[in-house]
Amino acid sequence: MPDLVITPPAPVLAPITGTTARFPVRRVYCIGRNYAAHAIEMGHDPDREPPFFFQKNPDNLDFSGEFPYPPMTTDVHHEIEMVVALGRGGKNIPVEAALDHVWGYAVGLDMTRRDLQGQAKKMGRPWEIGKAFEHSAPMGSICPASEIGHPSKGRVSLLVNGVLRQEGNLDQLIWKVPEMISYLSDYFTLSAGDLIMTGTPSGVGPVERGDVMEAAVEGVGELRVTVS
C-alpha cells in the first residue's frame, strides 16, 4: 500500500483592525436566542430558557465581503452579531474574571438556511445543516480590547439595500459576555483563538442574490457584504 500523504488545511486567520497581523481561529461558538425580542420572534420564552450554544466551523468564516448564496435552500436569513475573540482560555472561568480572557471584538453575520434549520427543529435534529455551511459566517476585522475596551452597550444594526432590518443594543443581551464565557468554560476547555458569536436582535429575514448587507456594532466596527 502506498504511503498516505495528507496536506493539512491552512489555519483560518482573521484580520485585525489597523495592522497586517492576523488572529488564528480555533473554534467558533454561537449562542442561540440571546436577545429577548429575537427569542419571542422565534417562538420562545426568553425568561425561562437557559443559554445554549452550537458551533460553526472555523472555515465557515469569510472575510471577503461576498456571501455566495448556498445550495439546497430558498430561505437564507441574515443575523447580525457581535463576535468575541478570546486571547486566553481555561476551564471553570469565574464571571468576574471572564473579560480578562477577551482579546478583542468584531462584527459578524450568522447566515442561516432557515428552511433547513426549521426542518431540523421539527425532527429534533442538530442545527448544523442550517448553520454550519460554507461562507455562513461573514466577519469583519477584530478590534483589540486594549483599544476599544469591552463594549457592554451600543447600537447593533443591519441594513439590506439601505433599509433597516435589524436594530438592538448590546445592553439587551440576555446573557452578557462574561456570563457566556463562564458558562461555556464549564462545558468546554476554552482556548486562545476561540470566537463567540453573541446572538442577534429581532428583525431577521431573507436575502436574495444582489442584496447588499451593511452591519454595524457601535464602538466595534462595520461590515458590508454582497450576496452573490
N, C-alpha and C positions, 0 to 999 in steps of 0.2 A: 504494500500500500504506500503510495507517495506521501511525503510529509504534507501535513495540512498547514497552510500558511494563511493566516487571517490578519488583515490590516485593521487595527482598531480605529474606530471613528475618532475624528478630531474633537477635542473638548469644545463645549459651547462657551463662547467668550462674549460677554455683554459689554457694550461700550460704556465708558464713564464720562460724564459731562466735563468738558473743558480739558481733556487730555487724550492722548493716543493709547493710554494704558487700557487694559481690558480686565473684566471681572469674570473669573471662571465659575461657571454654574454647576452645581452638583445635583440638586433636586428642586422640583417646583411643587409646592403645596398650595392648594386653593381652598379657602373656606367658603362654605355654602350659606346663602341667605343671611348675610351679616348686616344688612340694613333692614329695619323693621318694615318700611314701606315695600321693599322688594319681597320680603318674606310673605307679606299679605298678598302682593301681586301674584305670587306663585302658588297661593292657596294654602299657606301655612301660618301657624300662630307663633309669632316671634317671642312671646312671653313664656312659652313652655318648652321650646326646643333647645337642647344643649348644642354646643358647637359641633360641626362635623366637617371633615376635610376629605378631599380627593386629590389625586396627583395628576399633573400633566408631565410629559417627558421633557427633559431639557432641550431636546432637538425640536420640540414644538414651538420654541421661541423663534421669533422672526423680527429682525431689526431693519428690514429693507424698506419699510413704508408701503409695501404691497401686501394684499391679502388675496391669494388665489381662491376663488370660490370652490369649495370642496365637493367631492363626488358623493353620490348616494343620499342627497338631501335636497329639499326645496324650501327649507326654512332655517336659514342661518341667522342667529341673533348676535348683536353686539352687547358686551357687558364691560363697562369701564371699571378699572380697579387701581388703587394704589398698590404698588409692589414693594415689599420689604426685602432687603438683601442682607443676609447675615454675614458678619465677619468673624464670628466666633460661634462655636457650638457647645453642646453639652446635653446632659440629662437632668430632669427634675429641676429646671431653672426656676427660681422664685420670681414671682411677678415683679417685685421691687428691683430685681437685678436684670430683668429681661432686656431693657433698652441698651445695656452695656454690650449686648451681643449684636446690635444692629450696625452695619457698615454704611448703609445708605438706602435711598428710596427712588422709585421710578414710577412712570405711568405705564400701565399695561391694559390690554384688552383680552378678556376671556371669551373668545369666539366660540359659539355653541351651535351644534347641529340640533336645534330644539326638537325637531320631529323625532330624531333618533333617541335623544335623551328622554322624551316623553314615552316612547315605546319601552325603553329600558326601565323607567319608573314603574310602569304598569305591570311589567313582568318581574319586578323585584330584582333586577339585574344591576350590575355596576354601571356607572355613567360614562366610562372611558370612550365608548363608541361615539358619544355625543360631544365629548370634551377634549379628548387627547388625540386629535388628528393633526396631520402636518400643517404647519403655519397657523395653528389655532391660538397662539399667544403672541400677537404683535406687541412689541415693547419698545419704549424709548430708552435713553441713556440713564444710567444710575447716578444720582446726585449724592455725594458723600454727606453723611450726617454731620461730619465735622464742619461742613459749610452751611447747611440749612437747618441743623438741629433735628428735632424729632416732631414732625407735624402731627398735632392732635386735633386741629380744626382747620378748615379751609374748604373752599368750594370744589366740588367734583362735578365735572360736566362733560357731556358728549353731544356733538352736533353731527348730523348727517346731511350733507349737501347744504350746510348753513342753517339748518333747522334744529333747534334744541330738542333733543330726545330724552336725555338723562340729566338729572341735576340732584345733588345732595351735598352733604357736608361731612367731613371726617369725624366731627363730633357726634354724628348719628350712628357710628359703628356700634353694634350691639356688644361685640367682643372687641375690646381695644387691643392695640398692637402688643403691649406687654402680656396681656392675658392670652392672646393667641400663641405667642412664643412659649409661654409657660405650659399651657395645655398640651401643645404639640410635643414638648420635650418630655412629658410624662409617658408618651406612647412611642416616640422615636428618639434615637440619638441624633440630635441636630448637629450640623457641621457648618464651618465656613463654606460659603458658596451656595447655601440653600436660599431659595426665594420663597416668599409667602405672598400670594395674591389675596388681598384682604376683603374682598366682597364688593358687590356692585349696588348702587342705588336703584330705585324704581325707574321704569321707563324703557326697559329692554325691548328690543324689537328687531325686525328683519332688515337685512341689507340685500342689495342686488348688485350685479356687476356694473361698474361705473360709478357707484356711490363713493363719496369721499367722507371719511370719518375723521373728526377733529376732537381729540380727547385732551382734557387738561385736569390737573390736580394743583390747586393753588399752593404755591411755595415749593412745588416739586418739579413741574415741567409740563410740556405739551407733547402731543403725538398726533401726527397726521398720517392716515392710512387710506389708500385707494383700493377698492375691491375690484379685482381683475378676473 
